């Protein structure tokens, strides 16, 4: 017998799948821009396996949130930007070039919140 849509167990299962899709989305985004086929192909195989399950497909919005998490990490790493910042620590010093973190932050927040809103609406 199927559980009602609003049951706590079903909601927790769907949020669990959402978090799994967040991991897949972040790994696909990282693989796409950095590591290439080393990461993309195995993650695609995992994603295809997840797509076979109907309960996992209901939480597919986690892909967008996962990509957004990666963008938020880029924004955090460039928080001293834009431009060049120099540092001195003990016996070491250097300068780093940083991107403008604002576009990364805005797009990351949009993607993460869009995925969360879609998932929350499905829970109603």
N, C-alpha and C positions, 0 to 999 in steps of 0.2 A: 504494500500500500504506500502510495506517495505521501510525503509529508506536506502539510500546508506551506504556502510560500512564505508566511511570516514566522515560521518556527525558528527558535533560537539556534537549533542545531544546523538547520539549512543555511541560515545567515552566516554562521561561523565557517561553514564549509565553503560558501561562496567567497567570503573574505580571505580564506586561506588560498583559494585559487587565484584571487586577485593579487595577493602577495607573490604567488608563484609567477604570474604573468609580469609583475613588476620586475622580478629578477630576470626573466627572459627578455623583457624590453630593454633593460639596462645592458645586458650582455650583448644583445643584437646591436644596440647603438654603439657600444664600445668596439665591437668587432667590425662594424661598418667603417668607423672613422679611424681606427688605430690598428687593431690586431689582424684584421682581414679574415681569410678562410680558416685560420687556426681556431677562431672562436665561432664564426658565423655558422659553419656547417654543422658542428655538433649541437649548437643551440637551436638551429632550424629543425634538426631531428627531434629534439625534445619538444619543440613547439608543435610539430606535426603530431607527435604522440599525444600531447595535451589536447589538441583540437579534436581528437577522436571521442573525447568525453563531453557529453552534453553539458554537464555541470561546470566543466572548465570553460566551455565556450561562453557561458553566461557572464564570465568575469574577464573577458578579453580586453576590456578598457584598461586593465593594468599595464598593457603594452605601452600606452601613451605615458602613463605615470612613470614607468621605468625609464623611458627615454628622457623624461623631464628630470628625473633624479640625476642622471648623468650630466645634464646641462647645469643643474644646481651645483654639482661638484666642480665643474669648470668655472662657474661664477665665483665659488668660494676660493679656488686656487688663484684666481686673478683679482682678488679683493683689493689688492694694493694698486691696481691699475686705474686708468690706462697710463702707459708710459714706462719709464725706467725707474726702478727703485734700487738703491744701494744699501748694503747691510755690512755691519762689522760685528763679529763675535769672537772674543778671545783672540786667537792668532789667525783667524780666517776672515776674509772679507770678499765681497763680490757685488755684482750688479745683475739684476734680472729684468727682463722685458715682460710686461704684463699687458693683456688685452683689456678692453673696457668690459667690466663684469656685468654692466646693466642689461645689455641685450640677452645675455645668457641667463641672467636671473629672471627677467620678465618671461622669456619663452619657457624656461624650466618651471616657473610657478604656474603658468597657463596650462602646460601639459599635465603636471601633477594634479592640479585642481580639477581639470577636465575629466581625467580618469576617475578621481574620487567622486565627483558629482554624478557621473554616469553610473558608477557602481552603487552609490547610495540610492539613486532613483530606482534602480532595479530591485533594491531591498524592500521597497514599499509595496 
